[in-house]
Amino acid sequence: MSKGYYYSEKSMAQLESCELDIQRIFKEAIKHVDITIIEGVRSKERQNELYRQGKSQLQWPDGKHNIEPEKGEVKSRAIDAAPYPIDWNDRERATLFAGFILGIAAQMGIKLRWGGDWDSDWQVKDNNFDDLWHFELV
């Protein structure tokens, strides 16, 4: 049952820059919780700036947000998304949201990894680098 949530134009544009499986997951999720899509595909400049700031561990083109059309890649294999309104410091809310998103993905048969549990071992305290709003296709 839909609660009447919908993506803004900006969020929708970011979502549409992602692979279809990511789009499917987040189009289902918006039916249940208000979500903002922070980022889908990233440019070389943006990826390298986030790396310099310590907000990403990877430089261009190694991030799953990075696409290289010349290699046949046309959509981002990662998305940054959060429940709306965003509270960057609320780890518990991020974890609850991640569990919800991962559950939807699993129900759809899509393997998704969350930036709060990179090794997907259900142990969130063993992460060396937290990216709590990040999800990527495995």
The first five atom37 places (N, CA, C, CB, O) and aatype in JSON, in Angstrom:
{
  "aatype": [12, 15, 11, 7, 18, 18, 18, 15, 6, 11, 15, 12, 0, 5, 10, 6, 15, 4, 6, 10, 3, 9, 5, 1, 9, 13, 11, 6, 0, 9, 11, 8, 19, 3, 9, 16, 9, 9, 6, 7, 19, 1, 15, 11, 6, 1, 5, 2, 6, 10, 18, 1, 5, 7, 11, 15, 5, 10, 5, 17, 14, 3, 7, 11, 8, 2, 9, 6, 14, 6, 11, 7, 6, 19, 11, 15, 1, 0, 9, 3, 0, 0, 14, 18, 14, 9, 3, 17, 2, 3, 1, 6, 1, 0, 16, 10, 13, 0, 7, 13, 9, 10, 7, 9, 0, 0, 5, 12, 7, 9, 11, 10, 1, 17, 7, 7, 3, 17, 3, 15, 3, 17, 5, 19, 11, 3, 2, 2, 13, 3, 3, 10, 17, 8, 13, 6, 10, 19],
  "atom_mask": [
    [1, 1, 1, 1, 1],
    [1, 1, 1, 1, 1],
    [1, 1, 1, 1, 1],
    [1, 1, 1, 0, 1],
    [1, 1, 1, 1, 1],
    [1, 1, 1, 1, 1],
    [1, 1, 1, 1, 1],
    [1, 1, 1, 1, 1],
    [1, 1, 1, 1, 1],
    [1, 1, 1, 1, 1],
    [1, 1, 1, 1, 1],
    [1, 1, 1, 1, 1],
    [1, 1, 1, 1, 1],
    [1, 1, 1, 1, 1],
    [1, 1, 1, 1, 1],
    [1, 1, 1, 1, 1],
    [1, 1, 1, 1, 1],
    [1, 1, 1, 1, 1],
    [1, 1, 1, 1, 1],
    [1, 1, 1, 1, 1],
    [1, 1, 1, 1, 1],
    [1, 1, 1, 1, 1],
    [1, 1, 1, 1, 1],
    [1, 1, 1, 1, 1],
    [1, 1, 1, 1, 1],
    [1, 1, 1, 1, 1],
    [1, 1, 1, 1, 1],
    [1, 1, 1, 1, 1],
    [1, 1, 1, 1, 1],
    [1, 1, 1, 1, 1],
    [1, 1, 1, 1, 1],
    [1, 1, 1, 1, 1],
    [1, 1, 1, 1, 1],
    [1, 1, 1, 1, 1],
    [1, 1, 1, 1, 1],
    [1, 1, 1, 1, 1],
    [1, 1, 1, 1, 1],
    [1, 1, 1, 1, 1],
    [1, 1, 1, 1, 1],
    [1, 1, 1, 0, 1],
    [1, 1, 1, 1, 1],
    [1, 1, 1, 1, 1],
    [1, 1, 1, 1, 1],
    [1, 1, 1, 1, 1],
    [1, 1, 1, 1, 1],
    [1, 1, 1, 1, 1],
    [1, 1, 1, 1, 1],
    [1, 1, 1, 1, 1],
    [1, 1, 1, 1, 1],
    [1, 1, 1, 1, 1],
    [1, 1, 1, 1, 1],
    [1, 1, 1, 1, 1],
    [1, 1, 1, 1, 1],
    [1, 1, 1, 0, 1],
    [1, 1, 1, 1, 1],
    [1, 1, 1, 1, 1],
    [1, 1, 1, 1, 1],
    [1, 1, 1, 1, 1],
    [1, 1, 1, 1, 1],
    [1, 1, 1, 1, 1],
    [1, 1, 1, 1, 1],
    [1, 1, 1, 1, 1],
    [1, 1, 1, 0, 1],
    [1, 1, 1, 1, 1],
    [1, 1, 1, 1, 1],
    [1, 1, 1, 1, 1],
    [1, 1, 1, 1, 1],
    [1, 1, 1, 1, 1],
    [1, 1, 1, 1, 1],
    [1, 1, 1, 1, 1],
    [1, 1, 1, 1, 1],
    [1, 1, 1, 0, 1],
    [1, 1, 1, 1, 1],
    [1, 1, 1, 1, 1],
    [1, 1, 1, 1, 1],
    [1, 1, 1, 1, 1],
    [1, 1, 1, 1, 1],
    [1, 1, 1, 1, 1],
    [1, 1, 1, 1, 1],
    [1, 1, 1, 1, 1],
    [1, 1, 1, 1, 1],
    [1, 1, 1, 1, 1],
    [1, 1, 1, 1, 1],
    [1, 1, 1, 1, 1],
    [1, 1, 1, 1, 1],
    [1, 1, 1, 1, 1],
    [1, 1, 1, 1, 1],
    [1, 1, 1, 1, 1],
    [1, 1, 1, 1, 1],
    [1, 1, 1, 1, 1],
    [1, 1, 1, 1, 1],
    [1, 1, 1, 1, 1],
    [1, 1, 1, 1, 1],
    [1, 1, 1, 1, 1],
    [1, 1, 1, 1, 1],
    [1, 1, 1, 1, 1],
    [1, 1, 1, 1, 1],
    [1, 1, 1, 1, 1],
    [1, 1, 1, 0, 1],
    [1, 1, 1, 1, 1],
    [1, 1, 1, 1, 1],
    [1, 1, 1, 1, 1],
    [1, 1, 1, 0, 1],
    [1, 1, 1, 1, 1],
    [1, 1, 1, 1, 1],
    [1, 1, 1, 1, 1],
    [1, 1, 1, 1, 1],
    [1, 1, 1, 1, 1],
    [1, 1, 1, 0, 1],
    [1, 1, 1, 1, 1],
    [1, 1, 1, 1, 1],
    [1, 1, 1, 1, 1],
    [1, 1, 1, 1, 1],
    [1, 1, 1, 1, 1],
    [1, 1, 1, 0, 1],
    [1, 1, 1, 0, 1],
    [1, 1, 1, 1, 1],
    [1, 1, 1, 1, 1],
    [1, 1, 1, 1, 1],
    [1, 1, 1, 1, 1],
    [1, 1, 1, 1, 1],
    [1, 1, 1, 1, 1],
    [1, 1, 1, 1, 1],
    [1, 1, 1, 1, 1],
    [1, 1, 1, 1, 1],
    [1, 1, 1, 1, 1],
    [1, 1, 1, 1, 1],
    [1, 1, 1, 1, 1],
    [1, 1, 1, 1, 1],
    [1, 1, 1, 1, 1],
    [1, 1, 1, 1, 1],
    [1, 1, 1, 1, 1],
    [1, 1, 1, 1, 1],
    [1, 1, 1, 1, 1],
    [1, 1, 1, 1, 1],
    [1, 1, 1, 1, 1],
    [1, 1, 1, 1, 1],
    [1, 1, 1, 1, 1]
  ],
  "atom_positions": [
    [[0.84, -1.18, 0.0], [0.0, 0.0, 0.0], [0.88, 1.25, 0.0], [-0.95, 0.0, 1.21], [1.78, 1.37, 0.84]],
    [[0.64, 2.14, -0.9], [1.42, 3.37, -1.02], [1.0, 4.39, 0.03], [1.27, 3.96, -2.42], [-0.19, 4.52, 0.33]],
    [[1.96, 5.1, 0.57], [1.68, 6.15, 1.56], [1.64, 7.52, 0.9], [2.72, 6.13, 2.67], [1.5, 8.53, 1.58]],
    [[1.77, 7.57, -0.43], [1.72, 8.83, -1.12], [3.07, 9.52, -1.26], [0.0, 0.0, 0.0], [3.14, 10.69, -1.65]],
    [[4.14, 8.81, -0.95], [5.48, 9.39, -1.12], [5.86, 9.35, -2.59], [6.53, 8.64, -0.26], [5.39, 8.49, -3.34]],
    [[6.71, 10.27, -2.99], [7.2, 10.3, -4.36], [8.55, 10.99, -4.38], [6.19, 11.03, -5.31], [8.9, 11.73, -3.46]],
    [[9.32, 10.73, -5.44], [10.62, 11.35, -5.59], [10.51, 12.72, -6.22], [11.53, 10.46, -6.43], [9.68, 12.95, -7.1]],
    [[11.35, 13.64, -5.76], [11.45, 14.95, -6.39], [12.07, 14.77, -7.77], [12.3, 15.95, -5.52], [12.59, 13.7, -8.08]],
    [[12.03, 15.78, -8.59], [12.66, 15.7, -9.92], [14.15, 15.42, -9.8], [12.44, 17.01, -10.71], [14.7, 14.62, -10.56]],
    [[14.8, 16.06, -8.84], [16.24, 15.87, -8.65], [16.53, 14.42, -8.24], [16.79, 16.85, -7.58], [17.44, 13.79, -8.78]],
    [[15.76, 13.9, -7.27], [15.96, 12.52, -6.84], [15.7, 11.55, -7.98], [15.05, 12.18, -5.64], [16.44, 10.59, -8.17]],
    [[14.65, 11.81, -8.75], [14.3, 10.92, -9.86], [15.41, 10.9, -10.91], [12.97, 11.34, -10.49], [15.74, 9.85, -11.45]],
    [[15.98, 12.06, -11.2], [17.08, 12.13, -12.17], [18.27, 11.31, -11.68], [17.5, 13.59, -12.43], [18.92, 10.62, -12.46]],
    [[18.57, 11.41, -10.39], [19.68, 10.62, -9.83], [19.35, 9.12, -9.88], [19.97, 11.06, -8.37], [20.21, 8.31, -10.23]],
    [[18.12, 8.76, -9.54], [17.72, 7.36, -9.58], [17.82, 6.8, -10.99], [16.29, 7.2, -9.04], [18.28, 5.68, -11.19]],
    [[17.39, 7.57, -11.97], [17.41, 7.11, -13.36], [18.83, 6.98, -13.92], [16.62, 8.05, -14.22], [19.02, 6.39, -14.98]],
    [[19.83, 7.52, -13.2], [21.22, 7.34, -13.64], [21.79, 6.01, -13.16], [22.09, 8.5, -13.12], [22.94, 5.68, -13.44]],
    [[20.97, 5.24, -12.43], [21.41, 3.96, -11.87], [20.89, 2.77, -12.67], [20.94, 3.84, -10.42], [19.94, 2.89, -13.44]],
    [[21.55, 1.63, -12.49], [21.12, 0.4, -13.15], [19.68, 0.07, -12.79], [22.05, -0.77, -12.77], [19.18, 0.47, -11.74]],
    [[19.03, -0.67, -13.66], [17.61, -0.97, -13.5], [17.27, -1.7, -12.2], [17.14, -1.78, -14.66], [16.22, -1.45, -11.62]],
    [[18.14, -2.59, -11.74], [17.86, -3.29, -10.49], [17.8, -2.32, -9.31], [18.92, -4.37, -10.22], [16.95, -2.46, -8.43]],
    [[18.69, -1.33, -9.29], [18.65, -0.31, -8.23], [17.36, 0.49, -8.35], [19.89, 0.63, -8.32], [16.71, 0.78, -7.35]],
    [[16.99, 0.84, -9.57], [15.75, 1.58, -9.77], [14.55, 0.79, -9.25], [15.56, 1.91, -11.26], [13.67, 1.34, -8.6]],
    [[14.53, -0.51, -9.54], [13.42, -1.36, -9.08], [13.31, -1.36, -7.56], [13.59, -2.79, -9.6], [12.22, -1.24, -7.01]],
    [[14.44, -1.51, -6.88], [14.45, -1.53, -5.42], [13.9, -0.22, -4.86], [15.88, -1.78, -4.89], [13.03, -0.23, -3.99]],
    [[14.41, 0.88, -5.35], [14.04, 2.17, -4.77], [12.66, 2.65, -5.21], [15.07, 3.21, -5.13], [12.04, 3.46, -4.53]],
    [[12.17, 2.15, -6.34], [10.78, 2.46, -6.73], [9.8, 1.7, -5.83], [10.52, 2.1, -8.22], [8.69, 2.17, -5.6]],
    [[10.19, 0.55, -5.34], [9.37, -0.17, -4.37], [9.48, 0.49, -2.99], [9.8, -1.65, -4.29], [8.47, 0.66, -2.31]],
    [[10.68, 0.87, -2.59], [10.9, 1.44, -1.26], [10.12, 2.74, -1.05], [12.39, 1.69, -1.04], [9.62, 2.98, 0.05]],
    [[10.02, 3.57, -2.06], [9.33, 4.87, -1.93], [7.84, 4.68, -1.64], [9.52, 5.7, -3.22], [7.18, 5.61, -1.17]],
    [[7.32, 3.51, -1.9], [5.91, 3.24, -1.59], [5.67, 3.17, -0.08], [5.47, 1.93, -2.24], [4.53, 3.26, 0.37]],
    [[6.75, 3.0, 0.7], [6.63, 2.75, 2.13], [7.28, 3.8, 3.01], [7.2, 1.43, 2.45], [6.89, 3.96, 4.17]],
    [[8.27, 4.51, 2.49], [9.0, 5.49, 3.29], [9.44, 6.64, 2.39], [10.24, 4.83, 4.0], [9.75, 6.43, 1.21]],
    [[9.47, 7.85, 2.94], [9.91, 9.01, 2.17], [11.43, 8.95, 2.04], [9.45, 10.34, 2.86], [12.14, 8.83, 3.03]],
    [[11.91, 9.04, 0.82], [13.34, 8.85, 0.52], [13.84, 9.99, -0.35], [13.58, 7.49, -0.17], [13.12, 10.49, -1.22]],
    [[15.07, 10.39, -0.12], [15.76, 11.28, -1.05], [16.93, 10.52, -1.65], [16.24, 12.59, -0.34], [17.67, 9.83, -0.95]],
    [[17.09, 10.65, -2.94], [18.24, 10.05, -3.62], [19.32, 11.12, -3.67], [17.87, 9.54, -5.08], [19.15, 12.17, -4.29]],
    [[20.4, 10.84, -3.01], [21.49, 11.81, -2.9], [22.33, 11.82, -4.18], [22.38, 11.5, -1.68], [22.65, 12.87, -4.72]],
    [[22.67, 10.62, -4.64], [23.54, 10.55, -5.8], [23.49, 9.19, -6.46], [24.97, 10.89, -5.42], [23.42, 8.16, -5.79]],
    [[23.53, 9.21, -7.78], [23.66, 7.99, -8.57], [25.03, 8.03, -9.22], [0.0, 0.0, 0.0], [26.05, 7.79, -8.57]],
    [[25.04, 8.34, -10.49], [26.3, 8.4, -11.23], [27.14, 9.61, -10.77], [26.03, 8.47, -12.75], [26.6, 10.66, -10.43]],
    [[28.47, 9.42, -10.78], [29.4, 10.49, -10.42], [30.37, 10.74, -11.54], [30.17, 10.14, -9.13], [30.84, 9.83, -12.22]],
    [[30.67, 12.01, -11.73], [31.69, 12.4, -12.7], [33.08, 12.11, -12.13], [31.56, 13.91, -13.08], [33.24, 11.86, -10.93]],
    [[34.07, 12.14, -12.99], [35.46, 11.94, -12.57], [35.85, 12.98, -11.53], [36.41, 12.01, -13.78], [36.49, 12.65, -10.53]],
    [[35.48, 14.23, -11.77], [35.83, 15.32, -10.87], [35.2, 15.12, -9.5], [35.4, 16.67, -11.45], [35.85, 15.29, -8.47]],
    [[33.92, 14.75, -9.49], [33.2, 14.56, -8.22], [33.78, 13.38, -7.45], [31.69, 14.33, -8.47], [34.0, 13.49, -6.24]],
    [[34.03, 12.26, -8.12], [34.58, 11.09, -7.45], [35.94, 11.41, -6.83], [34.72, 9.92, -8.44], [36.19, 11.06, -5.68]],
    [[36.79, 12.07, -7.57], [38.13, 12.36, -7.05], [38.09, 13.4, -5.93], [39.02, 12.86, -8.17], [38.93, 13.36, -5.03]],
    [[37.13, 14.32, -5.97], [36.98, 15.29, -4.89], [36.53, 14.59, -3.61], [35.97, 16.39, -5.28], [37.04, 14.88, -2.53]],
    [[35.58, 13.66, -3.71], [35.14, 12.91, -2.54], [36.28, 12.07, -1.97], [33.94, 12.01, -2.89], [36.39, 11.9, -0.76]],
    [[37.12, 11.54, -2.85], [38.29, 10.79, -2.41], [39.25, 11.71, -1.63], [39.02, 10.16, -3.62], [39.73, 11.34, -0.56]],
    [[39.51, 12.9, -2.17], [40.39, 13.85, -1.5], [39.85, 14.26, -0.13], [40.6, 15.1, -2.37], [40.61, 14.49, 0.8]],
    [[38.52, 14.35, -0.02], [37.89, 14.74, 1.25], [37.8, 13.58, 2.24], [36.5, 15.29, 0.98], [37.4, 13.79, 3.39]],
    [[38.16, 12.37, 1.81], [38.07, 11.21, 2.68], [36.67, 10.63, 2.77], [0.0, 0.0, 0.0], [36.4, 9.79, 3.63]],
    [[35.77, 11.06, 1.89], [34.39, 10.57, 1.89], [34.22, 9.37, 0.98], [33.44, 11.68, 1.47], [33.15, 8.75, 0.97]],
    [[35.25, 9.03, 0.22], [35.27, 7.83, -0.6], [36.66, 7.23, -0.48], [34.9, 8.13, -2.09], [37.65, 7.94, -0.31]],
    [[36.72, 5.93, -0.57], [38.0, 5.23, -0.5], [38.57, 4.99, -1.9], [37.85, 3.91, 0.23], [39.7, 4.51, -2.04]],
    [[37.79, 5.32, -2.92], [38.18, 5.0, -4.29], [38.26, 6.24, -5.17], [37.21, 4.0, -4.89], [37.45, 7.16, -5.06]],
    [[39.25, 6.24, -6.05], [39.37, 7.28, -7.06], [38.69, 6.82, -8.34], [40.87, 7.64, -7.32], [38.4, 5.63, -8.51]],
    [[38.43, 7.76, -9.22], [37.9, 7.47, -10.54], [38.85, 6.52, -11.25], [37.69, 8.75, -11.37], [40.06, 6.73, -11.12]],
    [[38.44, 5.53, -11.97], [37.08, 5.09, -12.26], [36.68, 3.87, -11.44], [36.95, 4.77, -13.74], [35.8, 3.1, -11.85]],
    [[37.3, 3.68, -10.28], [37.14, 2.44, -9.52], [35.88, 2.36, -8.66], [38.32, 2.25, -8.65], [35.54, 1.29, -8.16]],
    [[35.17, 3.48, -8.48], [33.95, 3.46, -7.69], [32.77, 2.91, -8.48], [0.0, 0.0, 0.0], [32.71, 3.05, -9.7]],
    [[31.83, 2.3, -7.78], [30.65, 1.76, -8.46], [29.69, 2.86, -8.91], [29.91, 0.78, -7.54], [28.75, 2.6, -9.66]],
    [[29.92, 4.1, -8.45], [29.14, 5.24, -8.94], [29.65, 5.7, -10.31], [29.21, 6.41, -7.92], [28.98, 6.45, -11.01]],
    [[30.82, 5.24, -10.68], [31.48, 5.7, -11.9], [31.12, 4.82, -13.08], [33.0, 5.73, -11.72], [31.16, 3.59, -12.99]],
    [[30.75, 5.46, -14.18], [30.46, 4.69, -15.39], [31.41, 5.14, -16.49], [28.97, 4.88, -15.83], [31.84, 6.29, -16.54]],
    [[31.71, 4.22, -17.35], [32.55, 4.5, -18.5], [31.83, 3.99, -19.74], [33.97, 3.84, -18.35], [31.95, 2.82, -20.09]],
    [[31.09, 4.88, -20.41], [30.32, 4.45, -21.59], [31.17, 3.75, -22.65], [29.65, 5.65, -22.21], [30.68, 2.86, -23.35]],
    [[32.43, 4.14, -22.76], [33.29, 3.49, -23.76], [33.55, 2.03, -23.43], [34.6, 4.24, -23.88], [33.96, 1.27, -24.31]],
    [[33.33, 1.62, -22.19], [33.49, 0.23, -21.79], [32.15, -0.49, -21.76], [34.17, 0.14, -20.42], [32.05, -1.62, -21.27]],
    [[31.12, 0.16, -22.27], [29.81, -0.46, -22.32], [28.97, -0.23, -21.07], [0.0, 0.0, 0.0], [27.84, -0.7, -20.99]],
    [[29.51, 0.5, -20.09], [28.76, 0.81, -18.87], [27.9, 2.04, -19.14], [29.72, 1.04, -17.65], [28.39, 3.05, -19.63]],
    [[26.63, 1.95, -18.8], [25.76, 3.09, -19.07], [25.02, 3.58, -17.83], [24.76, 2.72, -20.13], [24.42, 4.65, -17.87]],
    [[25.05, 2.83, -16.76], [24.33, 3.22, -15.55], [25.19, 2.96, -14.32], [23.0, 2.47, -15.44], [25.99, 2.03, -14.29]],
    [[25.0, 3.79, -13.29], [25.7, 3.62, -12.03], [25.28, 2.32, -11.36], [25.42, 4.81, -11.09], [24.11, 1.95, -11.37]],
    [[26.27, 1.62, -10.79], [25.99, 0.37, -10.06], [25.87, 0.65, -8.56], [27.1, -0.67, -10.32], [25.84, -0.28, -7.75]],
    [[25.81, 1.95, -8.19], [25.69, 2.33, -6.78], [24.75, 3.53, -6.66], [27.08, 2.66, -6.17], [24.52, 4.27, -7.61]],
    [[24.23, 3.68, -5.45], [23.34, 4.79, -5.16], [23.57, 5.23, -3.71], [21.85, 4.4, -5.39], [23.83, 4.4, -2.84]],
    [[23.47, 6.52, -3.48], [23.45, 7.05, -2.13], [22.04, 7.56, -1.9], [24.54, 8.19, -1.91], [21.54, 8.39, -2.66]],
    [[21.4, 7.07, -0.86], [20.01, 7.42, -0.58], [19.79, 7.42, 0.92], [19.03, 6.43, -1.28], [20.48, 6.74, 1.68]],
    [[18.78, 8.21, 1.35], [18.49, 8.32, 2.77], [17.0, 8.59, 2.97], [19.32, 9.44, 3.42], [16.32, 9.1, 2.08]],
    [[16.5, 8.23, 4.16], [15.12, 8.62, 4.46], [15.08, 10.14, 4.61], [14.61, 7.91, 5.76], [16.02, 10.77, 5.08]],
    [[13.95, 10.7, 4.19], [13.78, 12.15, 4.23], [12.98, 12.54, 5.47], [13.07, 12.66, 2.94], [12.01, 11.86, 5.8]],
    [[13.38, 13.61, 6.16], [14.55, 14.46, 5.93], [15.83, 13.77, 6.41], [14.37, 15.82, 6.63], [15.8, 12.94, 7.32]],
    [[16.93, 14.14, 5.8], [18.21, 13.51, 6.12], [18.76, 14.06, 7.44], [19.23, 13.75, 4.99], [18.75, 15.26, 7.68]],
    [[19.23, 13.14, 8.27], [19.99, 13.5, 9.47], [21.31, 12.75, 9.34], [19.21, 13.14, 10.83], [21.39, 11.56, 9.66]],
    [[22.34, 13.44, 8.89], [23.63, 12.82, 8.6], [24.25, 12.14, 9.81], [24.59, 13.86, 8.08], [25.08, 11.24, 9.65]],
    [[23.85, 12.54, 11.02], [24.48, 12.01, 12.23], [23.68, 10.9, 12.91], [24.68, 13.12, 13.2], [24.09, 10.42, 13.96]],
    [[22.57, 10.49, 12.34], [21.72, 9.48, 12.96], [22.05, 8.09, 12.43], [20.23, 9.81, 12.73], [21.44, 7.61, 11.47]],
    [[23.03, 7.45, 13.05], [23.49, 6.13, 12.63], [22.38, 5.08, 12.79], [24.72, 5.71, 13.43], [22.25, 4.19, 11.95]],
    [[21.6, 5.18, 13.86], [20.53, 4.2, 14.07], [19.49, 4.28, 12.95], [19.84, 4.43, 15.43], [19.03, 3.25, 12.46]],
    [[19.13, 5.48, 12.54], [18.16, 5.64, 11.45], [18.75, 5.11, 10.14], [17.75, 7.12, 11.3], [18.05, 4.49, 9.34]],
    [[20.03, 5.37, 9.93], [20.69, 4.88, 8.71], [20.68, 3.35, 8.69], [22.14, 5.4, 8.63], [20.44, 2.75, 7.65]],
    [[20.93, 2.74, 9.84], [20.96, 1.29, 9.93], [19.56, 0.69, 9.72], [21.52, 0.86, 11.29], [19.41, -0.31, 9.03]],
    [[18.56, 1.32, 10.31], [17.18, 0.87, 10.11], [16.8, 0.97, 8.63], [16.21, 1.69, 10.97], [16.21, 0.04, 8.07]],
    [[17.13, 2.08, 8.01], [16.85, 2.29, 6.59], [17.56, 1.24, 5.74], [17.26, 3.7, 6.16], [16.98, 0.69, 4.81]],
    [[18.83, 0.99, 6.06], [19.6, 0.01, 5.29], [18.96, -1.38, 5.38], [21.06, -0.05, 5.8], [18.86, -2.08, 4.37]],
    [[18.53, -1.77, 6.57], [17.88, -3.06, 6.72], [16.62, -3.15, 5.87], [0.0, 0.0, 0.0], [16.34, -4.19, 5.28]],
    [[15.86, -2.08, 5.82], [14.65, -2.03, 5.02], [14.98, -2.19, 3.53], [13.91, -0.72, 5.26], [14.36, -2.98, 2.84]],
    [[15.97, -1.43, 3.06], [16.38, -1.49, 1.65], [16.94, -2.86, 1.3], [17.42, -0.39, 1.34], [16.6, -3.43, 0.27]],
    [[17.8, -3.39, 2.17], [18.38, -4.72, 1.92], [17.3, -5.8, 1.9], [19.44, -5.05, 2.98], [17.39, -6.75, 1.13]],
    [[16.28, -5.65, 2.74], [15.17, -6.6, 2.75], [14.39, -6.58, 1.44], [0.0, 0.0, 0.0], [14.03, -7.62, 0.91]],
    [[14.13, -5.38, 0.94], [13.43, -5.26, -0.34], [14.26, -5.9, -1.45], [13.14, -3.77, -0.68], [13.74, -6.66, -2.27]],
    [[15.56, -5.6, -1.47], [16.45, -6.16, -2.49], [16.43, -7.69, -2.42], [17.89, -5.63, -2.32], [16.31, -8.36, -3.45]],
    [[16.55, -8.24, -1.21], [16.56, -9.7, -1.05], [15.25, -10.31, -1.53], [16.81, -10.08, 0.42], [15.25, -11.36, -2.17]],
    [[14.16, -9.65, -1.22], [12.86, -10.16, -1.64], [12.74, -10.18, -3.17], [11.73, -9.31, -1.04], [12.04, -11.01, -3.73]],
    [[13.43, -9.25, -3.82], [13.43, -9.19, -5.29], [14.5, -10.08, -5.91], [13.64, -7.76, -5.74], [14.57, -10.2, -7.13]],
    [[15.32, -10.71, -5.07], [16.39, -11.57, -5.58], [17.59, -10.78, -6.1], [0.0, 0.0, 0.0], [18.34, -11.27, -6.94]],
    [[17.77, -9.56, -5.59], [18.87, -8.7, -6.03], [19.9, -8.62, -4.91], [18.36, -7.27, -6.42], [19.56, -8.3, -3.77]],
    [[21.15, -8.9, -5.24], [22.23, -8.82, -4.25], [22.72, -7.38, -4.15], [23.4, -9.78, -4.63], [23.18, -6.79, -5.13]],
    [[22.6, -6.83, -2.95], [22.96, -5.45, -2.69], [23.88, -5.41, -1.48], [21.69, -4.57, -2.46], [23.68, -6.15, -0.52]],
    [[24.88, -4.55, -1.53], [25.79, -4.36, -0.4], [25.59, -2.95, 0.14], [27.29, -4.59, -0.83], [25.38, -2.01, -0.62]],
    [[25.65, -2.83, 1.47], [25.48, -1.54, 2.15], [26.82, -1.06, 2.69], [24.45, -1.66, 3.29], [27.63, -1.86, 3.16]],
    [[27.06, 0.24, 2.63], [28.3, 0.85, 3.09], [28.49, 0.86, 4.6], [0.0, 0.0, 0.0], [29.5, 1.39, 5.08]],
    [[27.56, 0.31, 5.35], [27.72, 0.16, 6.8], [28.1, -1.26, 7.18], [0.0, 0.0, 0.0], [28.32, -1.56, 8.35]],
    [[28.18, -2.14, 6.18], [28.55, -3.56, 6.39], [29.14, -4.1, 5.09], [27.29, -4.42, 6.84], [28.55, -4.95, 4.42]],
    [[30.31, -3.6, 4.74], [30.93, -3.91, 3.44], [31.07, -5.4, 3.18], [32.28, -3.27, 3.35], [30.9, -5.86, 2.05]],
    [[31.38, -6.17, 4.24], [31.59, -7.61, 4.02], [30.29, -8.4, 4.18], [32.64, -8.14, 4.99], [30.3, -9.63, 4.08]],
    [[29.2, -7.72, 4.42], [27.87, -8.34, 4.49], [27.81, -9.51, 5.48], [27.45, -8.82, 3.12], [27.17, -10.53, 5.22]],
    [[28.49, -9.33, 6.62], [28.51, -10.4, 7.62], [27.54, -10.14, 8.78], [29.92, -10.58, 8.17], [27.55, -10.88, 9.76]],
    [[26.72, -9.11, 8.67], [25.75, -8.71, 9.68], [26.43, -8.22, 10.96], [24.82, -9.87, 10.0], [25.8, -8.19, 12.02]],
    [[27.7, -7.85, 10.86], [28.43, -7.24, 11.97], [28.78, -5.82, 11.53], [29.73, -8.07, 12.34], [29.66, -5.63, 10.69]],
    [[28.11, -4.82, 12.1], [28.32, -3.45, 11.63], [29.44, -2.73, 12.36], [27.05, -2.67, 11.77], [29.81, -1.61, 11.99]],
    [[29.98, -3.34, 13.39], [31.05, -2.68, 14.15], [32.45, -3.04, 13.65], [30.93, -3.05, 15.62], [33.44, -2.54, 14.18]],
    [[32.53, -3.92, 12.63], [33.84, -4.31, 12.11], [34.23, -3.54, 10.85], [33.85, -5.8, 11.81], [35.23, -3.86, 10.2]],
    [[33.45, -2.53, 10.51], [33.75, -1.71, 9.33], [34.93, -0.79, 9.6], [32.52, -0.88, 8.92], [35.03, -0.21, 10.68]],
    [[35.83, -0.66, 8.63], [36.92, 0.3, 8.74], [36.54, 1.65, 8.15], [38.16, -0.23, 8.04], [37.16, 2.67, 8.46]],
    [[35.52, 1.66, 7.31], [35.07, 2.89, 6.65], [33.56, 2.81, 6.48], [35.77, 3.08, 5.26], [33.05, 1.94, 5.77]],
    [[32.84, 3.71, 7.14], [31.38, 3.73, 7.04], [30.92, 4.7, 5.97], [30.76, 4.1, 8.38], [31.36, 5.85, 5.92]],
    [[30.04, 4.23, 5.12], [29.37, 5.06, 4.11], [27.89, 4.67, 4.24], [29.95, 4.83, 2.62], [27.36, 3.91, 3.42]],
    [[27.25, 5.2, 5.27], [25.95, 4.71, 5.72], [24.8, 4.93, 4.75], [25.62, 5.36, 6.99], [23.75, 4.3, 4.9]],
    [[24.95, 5.8, 3.79], [23.87, 6.07, 2.84], [24.14, 5.43, 1.49], [23.69, 7.58, 2.66], [23.43, 5.69, 0.52]],
    [[25.17, 4.58, 1.41], [25.62, 3.97, 0.15], [25.13, 2.53, 0.02], [27.15, 4.02, 0.06], [25.22, 1.73, 0.96]],
    [[24.61, 2.22, -1.17], [24.2, 0.87, -1.54], [24.77, 0.58, -2.92], [22.64, 0.72, -1.51], [24.79, 1.46, -3.78]],
    [[25.22, -0.67, -3.14], [25.75, -1.02, -4.44], [25.39, -2.45, -4.83], [27.26, -0.84, -4.46], [25.23, -3.32, -3.97]],
    [[25.27, -2.66, -6.12], [25.02, -4.0, -6.63], [26.26, -4.85, -6.45], [24.58, -3.97, -8.11], [27.39, -4.37, -6.63]],
    [[26.05, -6.11, -6.11], [27.17, -7.05, -5.93], [27.36, -7.78, -7.24], [26.91, -8.04, -4.75], [28.25, -8.63, -7.34]]
  ]
}
